[in-house]
Amino acid sequence: MPPIRTPKATEPDMPAAARINPEELSLADLQSEADTVRKRINRFRESLGRFFVNKQEIIDLMCVAAVAQEPLLLVGPPGTAKSDLVLKFKDALGIEQGDYFEYMLTRFTEPSEIIGAIDIKELRDGRYIRKKEGKLPTAKLVFLDEIFKSNSAILNILLTIINEKKFYQEGKPEPVPLRVMFAATNEIPEQGELAALKDRFVLKVLSRSVQEDFFTELIDSGLQGEAYKGLNQKPWVEGHCNLDDFLKANRYLTYLFARKEPTGGRGEEHNDRQLFFPQEVFREYQRLVKTLVREDKIFISDRKLVKLYKLFRVRAWLFSGGTVSKDDLRLLAYLGESHQEIEHLRTKVPEYLGDA
């Protein structure tokens, strides 16, 4: 781990009026800086990995999920850096406290703790309005620990926010600014009522204990981390990129997904799959899905197949510039719905891809 040092100073924030909303940029605007944005995000993920022991795999997935704006679930026993990964990710992006919300859920958690208490003054006037400031409906990055311990009331709220990016006030939908969601759990329960929530997390990654293989590195890194905490230092805040870079990357790729390019001079057009997903790799994707469903009994919903395509493309763009390769299909290893499936896919998918 790097030595203790003071984080470098950053430029003063631009006035709010001078900021350009990255989600309003045109394709032409984004094309000119897409490669720079990609390099910034890659520097960010590689730099952040230096502050953890053997967690680069998870950080890479966090970046892919953040660009795709798909939720990511971190699974693992207590003390395996799940929360620390999210907190340092948030800090390194320079996300302000008002744009971040985190909470540890229990079966006793009430909706008011997540989406805000009822405004008593408004209630006296006959309006059922929640004070949402500082709660999940106003955050851009959200971290929910022990997400599967949520009760049915919280579950319904989360499904609506994750699915539709909406929050209801007095029965009327309001858009939420949520762009990046991470969640964590010590274990994945089997209850059927949680199936819908589990399905929203296309990718689930196991955060493992590292002491057996990296005992010395763990001690050294842990002591350094305690020193940073005691001295109130955050050297991982290096300014390599910010949330706007992830938003620009998402908008740029969304434009590409929607675009069709003329080809052949006969009025024919190629879509994103034809341009960036070679036929032999696409056939391999189909083969692997059929194998996992039929032979390994892995449930893969139609929704997941579409989300996976987006995640393959994001990974390909981030790691190699665009075209999906067989290597990107390794994301299939993170589809497990239980600890057993997670462990099974971790070895089976590389074997199916010929990496074993």
Secondary structure, DSSP 8 states (H G I E B T S, - for coil): ---------------GGG---GGG--HHHHHTTHHHHHHHHHHHHHHHHTTSSS-HHHHHHHHHHHHHT--EEEE--TTSSHHHHHHHHHHHTT--GGGEEEEE--TT--HHHHH--B-HHHHHTT---B--TTSGGG-SEEEEETGGG--HHHHHHHHHHHHHSEEEETTEEEE----EEEEEESS----GGGHHHHHH--EEEE----TTT-HHHHHHHHHHHHHHHHTT--TT---S--HHHHHHHHHHHHHHHH--EEETTTTEEE-HHHHHS-HHHHHHHHHHHHHHHHTS-----HHHHHHHHHHHHHHHHHHHSS---GGGGGGGGG--SSHHHHHHHHHHHHHHTT--
